[in-house]
Amino acid sequence: MNLTLHVWRQPGPGAAGRMVQYDADDISPDMSFLEMLDVVNERLVERGEEPIAFDHDCREGICGSCSLMIDGVAHGPNRGTATCQLHMRSFPDGAAISVEPWRARALPVIKDLAVDRTALDRIIAAGGFISAPTGSAPDGNAILIAKFEVDTAMDAAQCIGCGACVAACPNSSASLFTAAKITHLGLLPQGQPERYQRAQNMVRQMDLEGFGHCTLYGECQEACPKEISIDTITRMNRDYLRASMTAGRAAVAQPD
């Protein structure tokens, strides 16, 4: 395959960036998109040019590092696929492909195609955990959980934190990411003691990070490589509302 790439090059945070054209010739259709970029980078290095910076780690659709906008679509044209799982056979021979980083104020560009996603980590740190007593683990069958709740929790737990939902959302909202984490823990027994406090803390941190508000466009679930449903956002909103109402009643009950 012979391809033409239009790649966003930006030397550093706050620096001016621009699209640069590269020829990607003799590319195997069985390569992943990241493997194709590896080949392009090898050829750039051989010519004494600066390689294209992009994030990657597991290359198995698990880590969420491969965050790229490909032809204006988060992770590329295939549904339910991370960039590292996208193969070049998905594009016609001779195609011109644009490659850009996520575009969101809360996910600033570090260099070229790499963005700073620590805002998502701070949302997790605000409440995406459970407090568990030390000691031996309880028997796995000690607490029965309905299959629907297990399935729903595990569907939400598939979130890899890549940020595609943010990049695809016209408002740059992180609601699907945050809701997936809240839903996962909020449906299981271990997550019940901190359920509503968790929702309040994580939503508050999401707002502090500068993400936009959710207006249910639905673009997030279309871009999600794990196809997480926006139903999780409904669950998040319900838990957040309940937490807010409970906090309000507690404040009223406090003596002067």
Secondary structure, 3 states (H helix, E strand, C coil): CCEEEEEEECCCCCCCCEEEEEEECCCCCCCEHHHHHHHHHHHHHHCCCCCCCCCCCCCCCCCCCCCCEECCEECCCCCCCCHHHCEHHHCCCCCEEEEECCCCCCCCEEECCEECCHHHHHHHHCCCCCCCCCCCCCCCCCCCCCHHHHHHHHHHHCCCCCCHHHHHCCCCCCHHHHHHHHHHHHCCHHHCCCHHHHHHHHHHHHHHCCCCCCCCCCHHHHHCCCCCCCHHHHHHHHHHHHHHHHHHHHHHHCCC
